[in-house]
Amino acid sequence: MSGLEDLYREIILDHYRNPRNQGELEVPPAVMAEGFNPLCGDEIKVHIQVDDGVIVDIKFDGQGCSISQSSASMMTTAITGKTLEEVEGIIYSFKQLMSIHEKSLEGGSETVDSSTTGLGDLQALQGVVKFPVRIKCATLGWNTLEQCFEELDEN
Ligand code: ZN
């Protein structure tokens, strides 16, 4: 198990040191939202460009701990080119991954739901959520992405 945890740590550090899709998109026409995690001081800005129901471009920018930044970086690689419906499914799977571990901390079953497979690098974050305070770090980028979706709905 420690081998797997080392691998996960490597993936997280790689995304933290070399964030994918970092930057901004022009607003408008892109949609932008900002998220803040006061518990840790993490900040994330997410810009998405949606064309015909597909996320054609996404950029993020921010500062904070390695968990918050690497989670956002992995998120951008997971959702680029996906339809909004597919992305909602990925958001659900990721939050499921986080909540499974919340439950297992409460003595529940440790069985991984099949819906969380296919998250790719994002699976690396499952070790992090043994520390409940870090769940807010890991989900910050995702909650910010959902704020982008709310902006879209208003337009
Ligand atoms: Zn954090």
Backbone and ligand atoms as CSV (ligand in chain L), in Angstrom:
chain,resi,resn,atom,element,x,y,z
A,1,MET,N,N,0.831,-1.211,0.000
A,1,MET,CA,C,0.000,0.000,0.000
A,1,MET,C,C,0.860,1.252,0.000
A,2,SER,N,N,2.020,1.188,0.664
A,2,SER,CA,C,2.848,2.393,0.720
A,2,SER,C,C,3.362,2.744,-0.675
A,3,GLY,N,N,3.565,1.723,-1.541
A,3,GLY,CA,C,3.993,1.991,-2.914
A,3,GLY,C,C,2.965,2.831,-3.650
A,4,LEU,N,N,1.692,2.461,-3.448
A,4,LEU,CA,C,0.606,3.187,-4.094
A,4,LEU,C,C,0.532,4.615,-3.563
A,5,GLU,N,N,0.712,4.756,-2.267
A,5,GLU,CA,C,0.662,6.106,-1.682
A,5,GLU,C,C,1.795,6.978,-2.198
A,6,ASP,N,N,2.966,6.369,-2.423
A,6,ASP,CA,C,4.079,7.120,-3.006
A,6,ASP,C,C,3.736,7.585,-4.409
A,7,LEU,N,N,3.111,6.681,-5.169
A,7,LEU,CA,C,2.726,7.019,-6.538
A,7,LEU,C,C,1.740,8.178,-6.511
A,8,TYR,N,N,0.761,8.100,-5.623
A,8,TYR,CA,C,-0.244,9.152,-5.500
A,8,TYR,C,C,0.416,10.477,-5.141
A,9,ARG,N,N,1.376,10.414,-4.214
A,9,ARG,CA,C,2.056,11.642,-3.797
A,9,ARG,C,C,2.795,12.267,-4.985
A,10,GLU,N,N,3.416,11.395,-5.800
A,10,GLU,CA,C,4.127,11.871,-6.987
A,10,GLU,C,C,3.174,12.597,-7.944
A,11,ILE,N,N,2.001,11.997,-8.174
A,11,ILE,CA,C,1.031,12.590,-9.112
A,11,ILE,C,C,0.582,13.958,-8.611
A,12,ILE,N,N,0.288,14.025,-7.311
A,12,ILE,CA,C,-0.186,15.286,-6.723
A,12,ILE,C,C,0.900,16.360,-6.827
A,13,LEU,N,N,2.129,15.997,-6.489
A,13,LEU,CA,C,3.223,16.970,-6.548
A,13,LEU,C,C,3.503,17.403,-7.980
A,14,ASP,N,N,3.355,16.464,-8.922
A,14,ASP,CA,C,3.594,16.800,-10.318
A,14,ASP,C,C,2.604,17.862,-10.795
A,15,HIS,N,N,1.323,17.677,-10.444
A,15,HIS,CA,C,0.311,18.667,-10.852
A,15,HIS,C,C,0.512,19.992,-10.117
A,16,TYR,N,N,1.004,19.918,-8.891
A,16,TYR,CA,C,1.234,21.147,-8.110
A,16,TYR,C,C,2.397,21.948,-8.705
A,17,ARG,N,N,3.454,21.228,-9.083
A,17,ARG,CA,C,4.643,21.922,-9.605
A,17,ARG,C,C,4.463,22.340,-11.052
A,18,ASN,N,N,3.716,21.530,-11.800
A,18,ASN,CA,C,3.496,21.816,-13.226
A,18,ASN,C,C,2.003,21.860,-13.512
A,19,PRO,N,N,1.316,22.889,-13.011
A,19,PRO,CA,C,-0.142,22.912,-13.186
A,19,PRO,C,C,-0.527,22.935,-14.658
A,20,ARG,N,N,-1.534,22.109,-14.991
A,20,ARG,CA,C,-2.032,22.061,-16.366
A,20,ARG,C,C,-3.104,23.131,-16.528
A,21,ASN,N,N,-3.136,23.705,-17.731
A,21,ASN,CA,C,-4.198,24.676,-18.056
A,21,ASN,C,C,-4.247,25.842,-17.073
A,22,GLN,N,N,-3.092,26.335,-16.688
A,22,GLN,CA,C,-3.068,27.472,-15.782
A,22,GLN,C,C,-3.187,28.759,-16.580
A,23,GLY,N,N,-3.974,29.705,-16.070
A,23,GLY,CA,C,-4.102,30.996,-16.732
A,23,GLY,C,C,-5.521,31.485,-16.705
A,24,GLU,N,N,-5.834,32.323,-17.692
A,24,GLU,CA,C,-7.158,32.929,-17.731
A,24,GLU,C,C,-7.705,32.857,-19.145
A,25,LEU,N,N,-9.009,33.001,-19.263
A,25,LEU,CA,C,-9.655,33.154,-20.564
A,25,LEU,C,C,-10.323,34.528,-20.560
A,26,GLU,N,N,-10.508,35.058,-21.751
A,26,GLU,CA,C,-11.088,36.390,-21.834
A,26,GLU,C,C,-12.554,36.385,-21.376
A,27,VAL,N,N,-12.893,37.320,-20.504
A,27,VAL,CA,C,-14.264,37.403,-19.997
A,27,VAL,C,C,-14.869,38.730,-20.421
A,28,PRO,N,N,-16.071,38.748,-21.065
A,28,PRO,CA,C,-16.682,37.650,-21.770
A,28,PRO,C,C,-15.885,37.312,-23.032
A,29,PRO,N,N,-16.113,36.217,-23.716
A,29,PRO,CA,C,-17.278,35.337,-23.605
A,29,PRO,C,C,-17.107,34.200,-22.589
A,30,ALA,N,N,-15.945,34.015,-22.036
A,30,ALA,CA,C,-15.791,32.908,-21.099
A,30,ALA,C,C,-16.522,33.213,-19.786
A,31,VAL,N,N,-16.844,32.152,-19.047
A,31,VAL,CA,C,-17.488,32.289,-17.740
A,31,VAL,C,C,-16.422,32.090,-16.670
A,32,MET,N,N,-16.465,32.919,-15.637
A,32,MET,CA,C,-15.453,32.843,-14.598
A,32,MET,C,C,-16.110,32.780,-13.222
A,33,ALA,N,N,-15.524,32.015,-12.329
A,33,ALA,CA,C,-15.976,32.002,-10.935
A,33,ALA,C,C,-14.758,31.911,-10.032
A,34,GLU,N,N,-14.940,32.402,-8.818
A,34,GLU,CA,C,-13.857,32.409,-7.841
A,34,GLU,C,C,-14.264,31.636,-6.602
A,35,GLY,N,N,-13.351,30.824,-6.099
A,35,GLY,CA,C,-13.630,30.081,-4.874
A,35,GLY,C,C,-12.562,30.345,-3.833
A,36,PHE,N,N,-12.966,30.235,-2.573
A,36,PHE,CA,C,-12.037,30.511,-1.479
A,36,PHE,C,C,-12.300,29.513,-0.356
A,37,ASN,N,N,-11.247,28.957,0.161
A,37,ASN,CA,C,-11.361,28.029,1.290
A,37,ASN,C,C,-10.683,28.657,2.504
A,38,PRO,N,N,-11.481,29.319,3.353
A,38,PRO,CA,C,-10.888,30.066,4.474
A,38,PRO,C,C,-10.158,29.176,5.476
A,39,LEU,N,N,-10.522,27.886,5.530
A,39,LEU,CA,C,-9.883,26.985,6.492
A,39,LEU,C,C,-8.396,26.837,6.218
A,40,CYS,N,N,-8.039,26.980,4.936
A,40,CYS,CA,C,-6.658,26.701,4.542
A,40,CYS,C,C,-6.033,27.896,3.833
A,41,GLY,N,N,-6.882,28.865,3.409
A,41,GLY,CA,C,-6.380,30.023,2.673
A,41,GLY,C,C,-6.204,29.775,1.185
A,42,ASP,N,N,-6.856,28.721,0.676
A,42,ASP,CA,C,-6.747,28.401,-0.757
A,42,ASP,C,C,-7.666,29.291,-1.588
A,43,GLU,N,N,-7.154,29.701,-2.743
A,43,GLU,CA,C,-7.954,30.487,-3.684
A,43,GLU,C,C,-7.868,29.851,-5.056
A,44,ILE,N,N,-8.999,29.785,-5.735
A,44,ILE,CA,C,-9.039,29.238,-7.093
A,44,ILE,C,C,-9.955,30.101,-7.953
A,45,LYS,N,N,-9.474,30.425,-9.152
A,45,LYS,CA,C,-10.329,31.052,-10.159
A,45,LYS,C,C,-10.445,30.071,-11.310
A,46,VAL,N,N,-11.652,29.836,-11.763
A,46,VAL,CA,C,-11.860,28.920,-12.887
A,46,VAL,C,C,-12.534,29.681,-14.026
A,47,HIS,N,N,-11.970,29.554,-15.216
A,47,HIS,CA,C,-12.565,30.110,-16.430
A,47,HIS,C,C,-12.947,28.959,-17.333
A,48,ILE,N,N,-14.172,28.951,-17.828
A,48,ILE,CA,C,-14.529,27.927,-18.821
A,48,ILE,C,C,-15.120,28.579,-20.056
A,49,GLN,N,N,-14.846,27.950,-21.182
A,49,GLN,CA,C,-15.415,28.368,-22.467
A,49,GLN,C,C,-16.294,27.230,-22.938
A,50,VAL,N,N,-17.588,27.493,-23.041
A,50,VAL,CA,C,-18.536,26.449,-23.443
A,50,VAL,C,C,-19.058,26.770,-24.828
A,51,ASP,N,N,-19.010,25.779,-25.695
A,51,ASP,CA,C,-19.525,25.949,-27.044
A,51,ASP,C,C,-20.419,24.769,-27.367
A,52,ASP,N,N,-21.701,25.053,-27.617
A,52,ASP,CA,C,-22.639,24.003,-27.998
A,52,ASP,C,C,-22.683,22.872,-26.959
A,53,GLY,N,N,-22.681,23.253,-25.691
A,53,GLY,CA,C,-22.808,22.259,-24.628
A,53,GLY,C,C,-21.538,21.483,-24.321
A,54,VAL,N,N,-20.410,21.917,-24.921
A,54,VAL,CA,C,-19.141,21.222,-24.690
A,54,VAL,C,C,-18.136,22.201,-24.080
A,55,ILE,N,N,-17.371,21.732,-23.101
A,55,ILE,CA,C,-16.316,22.578,-22.531
A,55,ILE,C,C,-15.133,22.536,-23.492
A,56,VAL,N,N,-14.987,23.612,-24.264
A,56,VAL,CA,C,-13.932,23.620,-25.276
A,56,VAL,C,C,-12.609,24.127,-24.706
A,57,ASP,N,N,-12.684,24.885,-23.615
A,57,ASP,CA,C,-11.444,25.375,-23.011
A,57,ASP,C,C,-11.690,25.650,-21.530
A,58,ILE,N,N,-10.667,25.407,-20.738
A,58,ILE,CA,C,-10.759,25.699,-19.300
A,58,ILE,C,C,-9.386,26.132,-18.816
A,59,LYS,N,N,-9.390,27.139,-17.991
A,59,LYS,CA,C,-8.144,27.587,-17.364
A,59,LYS,C,C,-8.417,27.816,-15.876
A,60,PHE,N,N,-7.393,27.587,-15.075
A,60,PHE,CA,C,-7.551,27.927,-13.657
A,60,PHE,C,C,-6.317,28.668,-13.185
A,61,ASP,N,N,-6.529,29.385,-12.124
A,61,ASP,CA,C,-5.452,30.173,-11.563
A,61,ASP,C,C,-5.712,30.211,-10.056
A,62,GLY,N,N,-4.680,30.268,-9.275
A,62,GLY,CA,C,-4.939,30.330,-7.846
A,62,GLY,C,C,-3.686,30.188,-7.037
A,63,GLN,N,N,-3.900,30.163,-5.730
A,63,GLN,CA,C,-2.782,29.928,-4.825
A,63,GLN,C,C,-3.304,29.188,-3.613
A,64,GLY,N,N,-2.422,28.433,-2.991
A,64,GLY,CA,C,-2.832,27.671,-1.832
A,64,GLY,C,C,-2.043,26.390,-1.739
A,65,CYS,N,N,-2.576,25.448,-0.985
A,65,CYS,CA,C,-1.830,24.221,-0.707
A,65,CYS,C,C,-1.772,23.320,-1.936
A,66,SER,N,N,-0.894,22.331,-1.880
A,66,SER,CA,C,-0.694,21.441,-3.024
A,66,SER,C,C,-1.961,20.666,-3.351
A,67,ILE,N,N,-2.773,20.348,-2.348
A,67,ILE,CA,C,-3.991,19.574,-2.606
A,67,ILE,C,C,-4.981,20.390,-3.432
A,68,SER,N,N,-5.208,21.644,-3.019
A,68,SER,CA,C,-6.191,22.465,-3.732
A,68,SER,C,C,-5.736,22.723,-5.166
A,69,GLN,N,N,-4.462,23.025,-5.356
A,69,GLN,CA,C,-3.979,23.385,-6.684
A,69,GLN,C,C,-3.872,22.161,-7.603
A,70,SER,N,N,-3.413,21.044,-7.057
A,70,SER,CA,C,-3.278,19.859,-7.920
A,70,SER,C,C,-4.648,19.293,-8.260
A,71,SER,N,N,-5.601,19.389,-7.341
A,71,SER,CA,C,-6.945,18.908,-7.636
A,71,SER,C,C,-7.558,19.711,-8.777
A,72,ALA,N,N,-7.357,21.041,-8.745
A,72,ALA,CA,C,-7.886,21.901,-9.812
A,72,ALA,C,C,-7.202,21.587,-11.138
A,73,SER,N,N,-5.885,21.355,-11.083
A,73,SER,CA,C,-5.145,21.028,-12.301
A,73,SER,C,C,-5.653,19.722,-12.910
A,74,MET,N,N,-5.830,18.711,-12.073
A,74,MET,CA,C,-6.336,17.419,-12.558
A,74,MET,C,C,-7.748,17.559,-13.100
A,75,MET,N,N,-8.538,18.406,-12.440
A,75,MET,CA,C,-9.912,18.636,-12.893
A,75,MET,C,C,-9.921,19.179,-14.319
A,76,THR,N,N,-9.032,20.137,-14.610
A,76,THR,CA,C,-9.030,20.734,-15.947
A,76,THR,C,C,-8.708,19.692,-17.011
A,77,THR,N,N,-7.795,18.774,-16.690
A,77,THR,CA,C,-7.452,17.759,-17.696
A,77,THR,C,C,-8.587,16.744,-17.843
A,78,ALA,N,N,-9.348,16.539,-16.757
A,78,ALA,CA,C,-10.418,15.529,-16.809
A,78,ALA,C,C,-11.637,16.008,-17.584
A,79,ILE,N,N,-11.881,17.323,-17.637
A,79,ILE,CA,C,-13.156,17.780,-18.202
A,79,ILE,C,C,-13.039,18.478,-19.555
A,80,THR,N,N,-11.817,18.774,-20.014
A,80,THR,CA,C,-11.678,19.441,-21.307
A,80,THR,C,C,-12.244,18.559,-22.415
A,81,GLY,N,N,-13.072,19.157,-23.267
A,81,GLY,CA,C,-13.638,18.428,-24.394
A,81,GLY,C,C,-14.869,17.606,-24.044
A,82,LYS,N,N,-15.284,17.667,-22.794
A,82,LYS,CA,C,-16.450,16.885,-22.358
A,82,LYS,C,C,-17.721,17.738,-22.440
A,83,THR,N,N,-18.854,17.064,-22.598
A,83,THR,CA,C,-20.120,17.781,-22.571
A,83,THR,C,C,-20.447,18.145,-21.121
A,84,LEU,N,N,-21.329,19.124,-20.968
A,84,LEU,CA,C,-21.704,19.543,-19.615
A,84,LEU,C,C,-22.298,18.374,-18.834
A,85,GLU,N,N,-23.054,17.522,-19.525
A,85,GLU,CA,C,-23.635,16.354,-18.849
A,85,GLU,C,C,-22.553,15.405,-18.359
A,86,GLU,N,N,-21.563,15.159,-19.221
A,86,GLU,CA,C,-20.458,14.279,-18.817
A,86,GLU,C,C,-19.706,14.866,-17.628
A,87,VAL,N,N,-19.544,16.184,-17.655
A,87,VAL,CA,C,-18.810,16.837,-16.574
A,87,VAL,C,C,-19.578,16.723,-15.256
A,88,GLU,N,N,-20.914,16.866,-15.339
A,88,GLU,CA,C,-21.703,16.707,-14.113
A,88,GLU,C,C,-21.489,15.308,-13.528
A,89,GLY,N,N,-21.349,14.311,-14.403
A,89,GLY,CA,C,-21.092,12.944,-13.957
A,89,GLY,C,C,-19.725,12.821,-13.290
A,90,ILE,N,N,-18.738,13.518,-13.857
A,90,ILE,CA,C,-17.382,13.471,-13.283
A,90,ILE,C,C,-17.374,14.176,-11.918
A,91,ILE,N,N,-18.087,15.295,-11.841
A,91,ILE,CA,C,-18.176,16.012,-10.552
A,91,ILE,C,C,-18.810,15.090,-9.509
A,92,TYR,N,N,-19.879,14.396,-9.933
A,92,TYR,CA,C,-20.566,13.495,-9.009
A,92,TYR,C,C,-19.612,12.392,-8.535
A,93,SER,N,N,-18.882,11.799,-9.482
A,93,SER,CA,C,-17.958,10.709,-9.147
A,93,SER,C,C,-16.879,11.186,-8.182
A,94,PHE,N,N,-16.370,12.384,-8.456
A,94,PHE,CA,C,-15.299,12.889,-7.605
A,94,PHE,C,C,-15.818,13.135,-6.185
A,95,LYS,N,N,-16.997,13.739,-6.086
A,95,LYS,CA,C,-17.557,14.005,-4.750
A,95,LYS,C,C,-17.890,12.708,-4.034
A,96,GLN,N,N,-18.273,11.709,-4.838
A,96,GLN,CA,C,-18.532,10.378,-4.293
A,96,GLN,C,C,-17.248,9.820,-3.675
A,97,LEU,N,N,-16.141,9.991,-4.397
A,97,LEU,CA,C,-14.844,9.519,-3.914
A,97,LEU,C,C,-14.506,10.170,-2.571
A,98,MET,N,N,-14.817,11.456,-2.466
A,98,MET,CA,C,-14.553,12.170,-1.214
A,98,MET,C,C,-15.479,11.680,-0.097
A,99,SER,N,N,-16.754,11.457,-0.420
A,99,SER,CA,C,-17.718,11.115,0.632
A,99,SER,C,C,-17.543,9.680,1.091
A,100,ILE,N,N,-17.078,8.798,0.192
A,100,ILE,CA,C,-16.816,7.413,0.590
A,100,ILE,C,C,-15.826,7.408,1.745
A,101,HIS,N,N,-14.838,8.259,1.623
A,101,HIS,CA,C,-13.825,8.257,2.677
A,101,HIS,C,C,-14.316,8.931,3.945
A,102,GLU,N,N,-15.206,9.901,3.775
A,102,GLU,CA,C,-15.830,10.483,4.959
A,102,GLU,C,C,-16.586,9.397,5.710
A,103,LYS,N,N,-17.329,8.575,4.919
A,103,LYS,CA,C,-18.110,7.505,5.539
A,103,LYS,C,C,-17.206,6.466,6.193
A,104,SER,N,N,-16.105,6.125,5.501
A,104,SER,CA,C,-15.245,5.073,6.049
A,104,SER,C,C,-14.593,5.538,7.357
A,105,LEU,N,N,-14.445,6.849,7.495
A,105,LEU,CA,C,-13.907,7.371,8.748
A,105,LEU,C,C,-14.898,7.175,9.894
A,106,GLU,N,N,-16.179,7.164,9.503
A,106,GLU,CA,C,-17.209,6.965,10.521
A,106,GLU,C,C,-17.452,5.483,10.771
A,107,GLY,N,N,-16.602,4.640,10.227
A,107,GLY,CA,C,-16.710,3.203,10.472
A,107,GLY,C,C,-17.568,2.468,9.460
A,108,GLY,N,N,-17.930,3.158,8.371
A,108,GLY,CA,C,-18.737,2.517,7.330
A,108,GLY,C,C,-17.884,1.625,6.447
A,109,SER,N,N,-18.500,1.145,5.395
A,109,SER,CA,C,-17.786,0.231,4.498
A,109,SER,C,C,-16.766,0.996,3.668
A,110,GLU,N,N,-15.698,0.325,3.329
A,110,GLU,CA,C,-14.626,0.952,2.584
A,110,GLU,C,C,-14.709,0.643,1.089
A,111,THR,N,N,-15.786,-0.010,0.710
A,111,THR,CA,C,-15.945,-0.415,-0.683
A,111,THR,C,C,-15.975,0.806,-1.600
A,112,VAL,N,N,-15.187,0.748,-2.642
A,112,VAL,CA,C,-15.177,1.858,-3.586
A,112,VAL,C,C,-16.284,1.629,-4.611
A,113,ASP,N,N,-17.141,2.607,-4.733
A,113,ASP,CA,C,-18.246,2.562,-5.689
A,113,ASP,C,C,-17.670,2.505,-7.101
A,114,SER,N,N,-18.296,1.705,-7.947
A,114,SER,CA,C,-17.771,1.572,-9.312
A,114,SER,C,C,-17.863,2.899,-10.060
A,115,SER,N,N,-18.740,3.810,-9.612
A,115,SER,CA,C,-18.885,5.086,-10.320
A,115,SER,C,C,-17.660,5.976,-10.144
A,116,THR,N,N,-16.780,5.640,-9.207
A,116,THR,CA,C,-15.599,6.490,-9.031
A,116,THR,C,C,-14.417,5.992,-9.863
A,117,THR,N,N,-14.555,4.858,-10.515
A,117,THR,CA,C,-13.485,4.434,-11.404
A,117,THR,C,C,-13.566,5.297,-12.658
A,118,GLY,N,N,-12.453,5.436,-13.352
A,118,GLY,CA,C,-12.449,6.283,-14.527
A,118,GLY,C,C,-12.097,7.718,-14.202
A,119,LEU,N,N,-11.738,7.994,-12.982
A,119,LEU,CA,C,-11.327,9.348,-12.615
A,119,LEU,C,C,-9.851,9.593,-12.936
A,120,GLY,N,N,-9.143,8.557,-13.323
A,120,GLY,CA,C,-7.739,8.728,-13.705
A,120,GLY,C,C,-6.893,9.232,-12.555
A,121,ASP,N,N,-6.096,10.263,-12.852
A,121,ASP,CA,C,-5.187,10.826,-11.848
A,121,ASP,C,C,-5.925,11.264,-10.586
A,122,LEU,N,N,-7.201,11.614,-10.746
A,122,LEU,CA,C,-7.958,12.125,-9.593
A,122,LEU,C,C,-8.050,11.115,-8.461
A,123,GLN,N,N,-7.924,9.826,-8.811
A,123,GLN,CA,C,-7.934,8.792,-7.784
A,123,GLN,C,C,-6.808,9.031,-6.774
A,124,ALA,N,N,-5.770,9.727,-7.230
A,124,ALA,CA,C,-4.623,9.988,-6.356
A,124,ALA,C,C,-5.033,10.768,-5.117
A,125,LEU,N,N,-6.151,11.507,-5.232
A,125,LEU,CA,C,-6.564,12.347,-4.108
A,125,LEU,C,C,-7.274,11.567,-3.009
A,126,GLN,N,N,-7.594,10.297,-3.293
A,126,GLN,CA,C,-8.370,9.575,-2.285
A,126,GLN,C,C,-7.597,9.371,-0.988
A,127,GLY,N,N,-6.260,9.294,-1.067
A,127,GLY,CA,C,-5.476,9.124,0.149
A,127,GLY,C,C,-5.507,10.364,1.034
A,128,VAL,N,N,-5.636,11.511,0.365
A,128,VAL,CA,C,-5.609,12.804,1.051
A,128,VAL,C,C,-6.795,12.961,1.995
A,129,VAL,N,N,-7.929,12.392,1.598
A,129,VAL,CA,C,-9.154,12.672,2.344
A,129,VAL,C,C,-9.287,11.833,3.614
A,130,LYS,N,N,-8.228,11.132,3.956
A,130,LYS,CA,C,-8.188,10.555,5.300
A,130,LYS,C,C,-8.115,11.671,6.333
A,131,PHE,N,N,-7.773,12.856,5.852
A,131,PHE,CA,C,-7.681,14.026,6.713
A,131,PHE,C,C,-8.854,14.938,6.355
A,132,PRO,N,N,-9.961,14.831,7.108
A,132,PRO,CA,C,-11.206,15.499,6.706
A,132,PRO,C,C,-11.051,16.978,6.388
A,133,VAL,N,N,-10.132,17.659,7.065
A,133,VAL,CA,C,-9.983,19.094,6.829
A,133,VAL,C,C,-9.493,19.358,5.401
A,134,ARG,N,N,-8.804,18.361,4.809
A,134,ARG,CA,C,-8.284,18.550,3.449
A,134,ARG,C,C,-9.333,18.317,2.374
A,135,ILE,N,N,-10.482,17.748,2.735
A,135,ILE,CA,C,-11.517,17.519,1.727
A,135,ILE,C,C,-11.940,18.854,1.108
A,136,LYS,N,N,-12.021,19.896,1.936
A,136,LYS,CA,C,-12.393,21.224,1.426
A,136,LYS,C,C,-11.348,21.736,0.430
A,137,CYS,N,N,-10.090,21.380,0.660
A,137,CYS,CA,C,-9.029,21.758,-0.277
A,137,CYS,C,C,-9.237,21.045,-1.609
A,138,ALA,N,N,-9.500,19.739,-1.524
A,138,ALA,CA,C,-9.614,18.918,-2.735
A,138,ALA,C,C,-10.846,19.274,-3.557
A,139,THR,N,N,-11.917,19.714,-2.893
A,139,THR,CA,C,-13.157,19.987,-3.630
A,139,THR,C,C,-13.294,21.456,-4.040
A,140,LEU,N,N,-12.370,22.310,-3.617
A,140,LEU,CA,C,-12.512,23.746,-3.886
A,140,LEU,C,C,-12.661,24.049,-5.385
A,141,GLY,N,N,-11.767,23.501,-6.196
A,141,GLY,CA,C,-11.824,23.751,-7.638
A,141,GLY,C,C,-13.137,23.271,-8.242
A,142,TRP,N,N,-13.626,22.167,-7.710
A,142,TRP,CA,C,-14.869,21.558,-8.234
A,142,TRP,C,C,-16.075,22.401,-7.881
A,143,ASN,N,N,-16.104,22.911,-6.654
A,143,ASN,CA,C,-17.212,23.777,-6.261
A,143,ASN,C,C,-17.182,25.066,-7.080
A,144,THR,N,N,-15.976,25.525,-7.385
A,144,THR,CA,C,-15.837,26.733,-8.197
A,144,THR,C,C,-16.320,26.471,-9.620
A,145,LEU,N,N,-16.030,25.284,-10.128
A,145,LEU,CA,C,-16.529,24.893,-11.452
A,145,LEU,C,C,-18.059,24.892,-11.462
A,146,GLU,N,N,-18.655,24.394,-10.391
A,146,GLU,CA,C,-20.116,24.378,-10.310
A,146,GLU,C,C,-20.685,25.791,-10.289
A,147,GLN,N,N,-19.941,26.726,-9.668
A,147,GLN,CA,C,-20.368,28.131,-9.713
A,147,GLN,C,C,-20.369,28.653,-11.145
A,148,CYS,N,N,-19.375,28.209,-11.943
A,148,CYS,CA,C,-19.337,28.583,-13.361
A,148,CYS,C,C,-20.621,28.102,-14.060
A,149,PHE,N,N,-21.027,26.880,-13.724
A,149,PHE,CA,C,-22.224,26.313,-14.340
A,149,PHE,C,C,-23.456,27.143,-13.977
A,150,GLU,N,N,-23.479,27.619,-12.727
A,150,GLU,CA,C,-24.617,28.451,-12.305
A,150,GLU,C,C,-24.654,29.751,-13.107
A,151,GLU,N,N,-23.447,30.315,-13.349
A,151,GLU,CA,C,-23.352,31.516,-14.198
A,151,GLU,C,C,-23.926,31.243,-15.579
A,152,LEU,N,N,-23.577,30.083,-16.118
A,152,LEU,CA,C,-24.050,29.699,-17.448
A,152,LEU,C,C,-25.567,29.661,-17.484
A,153,ASP,N,N,-26.160,29.082,-16.438
A,153,ASP,CA,C,-27.604,28.930,-16.373
A,153,ASP,C,C,-28.297,30.291,-16.365
A,154,GLU,N,N,-27.625,31.277,-15.753
A,154,GLU,CA,C,-28.228,32.594,-15.659
A,154,GLU,C,C,-28.199,33.320,-16.999
A,155,ASN,N,N,-27.284,32.906,-17.883
A,155,ASN,CA,C,-27.149,33.594,-19.176
A,155,ASN,C,C,-28.067,32.999,-20.246
L,1,ZN,ZN,ZN,-5.683,23.680,1.252
